[in-house]
Amino acid sequence: MTTRILPAVGDADAARSITTLLSQLPNAEPAAPVVDSTSLLDTLARLAGESIDELPEVVLVHERIGPVPALELIREVALRFPAVGVVLVTTDAGPALFSAAMDSGARGLIGLPLSYEELAARVQAAAQWSVGVRRHLGKGGDVFTGPGGTVVTVTGAKGGVGTTFASVHLALAAQASGRRVALVDMDLQAGDVASYLDVQFRRSIADLAGIQDISPRVLQDAVYDHRTGLALLLAPGEGERGEEVNDRAARQIVSAVRNRYEVVVVDCGTQMNGANAAAIEMADVAVLITTPDVVAVRAAKRMVRMWERLQVRKAEETVTVVNRHTRNTEIQPSLIEKITKTRVARTAVPANFKELQAVVDAGRVQDLDSRSVVKQALWGLAGELGLVKVPEGPEKPGKFRGDRGSIGIRRRRTEKEQ
């Protein structure tokens, strides 16, 4: 049996050493190394989208991979692609790291410097485990979750630009088109999704923070099933509990939710912390909301630059949405695109707060009239982003005319840029 091996190694010297030894293993088919966590997840998602049989049996993760730390990356791969055997390559082969790697879902650990015998043994064991899992799944099991659902984060350039309102209506548009949608409030200290949808619920995202293995039942207990059909994972009512959700917990939570829902909309608020930064890094689409005024556009530029410095998101991978747009404003979307160096959505949301005031004050934004130009723009934006299900057959006029040539779901293509 041929064993397909995908190394994830950011260090050039280590990549050469690992590739050389892998090429000497019998019946091994090593792929070209991927250089970071983003490339690894994108590659596995693309292969899983074709078929489970296209996935490599073994993935080697080097300890210095980035930007996602190695153990967190292993956990992410184990959650999203459980039919792949993951092996950690590290200089520290002590019992503490071994235990941590096993808890994260690794199938083995290889010490550096590499030895042929140890590499062969670990790869063979991981490959045999992977084959056994796939044989089980081939009998009709539904454990495999593949690449999971689409994750969209919505972040405000500054407070008051309409981040939560936009998040809610993007989720409502996706749900109305027939998709299973979760709306996650990751504005951990000041989340308002519950207020906008008139929800009182004792559970929140903080209740999942200390759980190592978030099973479907545990997740369901924390989710509120709203009458609109949305699944809501709310921010904690006590703002100080937001500190319980760190970047590691956020990765676990987002992975668990994306494995259960077709579309996951995450309201990240306007204040960056480890949790929502992790969500933005994991997202398929990162939306940045701004208004066409000098202060907000400066804030948008500042946010984009911070994401780049922290290696959370590149400017060209960010979609900026202009809210409260008017034709006579001096700052038009084309200028915002030039200033922020992001892609600006073709759909701009017009300014018309009179339409919104009644439903916002009542906490029932889902009841916004379908004739509202703001609602039409936001639901059109959902189509532009690829969040709505496009009907099969001849396209008919209606509210779900998703433009197949628009922004859509564009995963980052780091491999192509190298």
Secondary structure, 3 states (H helix, E strand, C coil): CCEEEEEECCCHHHHHHHHHHHCCCCCEEECCCECCHHHHHHHHHHHHHHCHHHCCCEEEEECCCCCCCHHHHHHHHHHHCCCCEEEEEECCCCHHHHHHHHHHCCCEEEECCCCHHHHHHHHHHHHHHHHHHHHHHCCCCCCCCCCCCEEEEEEECCCCCCHHHHHHHHHHHHHHCCCCEEEEECCCCCCCHHHHCCCCCCCCHHHHCCCCCCCHHHHHHHCEECCCCCEEECCCCCHHHHHHCCHHHHHHHHHHHHCCCCEEEEEEECCCCHHHHHHHHHCCEEEEEECCCHHHHHHHHHHHHHHHHCCCCCHHHEEEEECCECCCCCCCHHHHHHHHCCEECCCCCECCHHHHHHHHHHCCHHHCCCCCHHHHHHHHHHHHCCCCCCCCCCCCCCCCCCCCCCCCCCCCCHHHHC
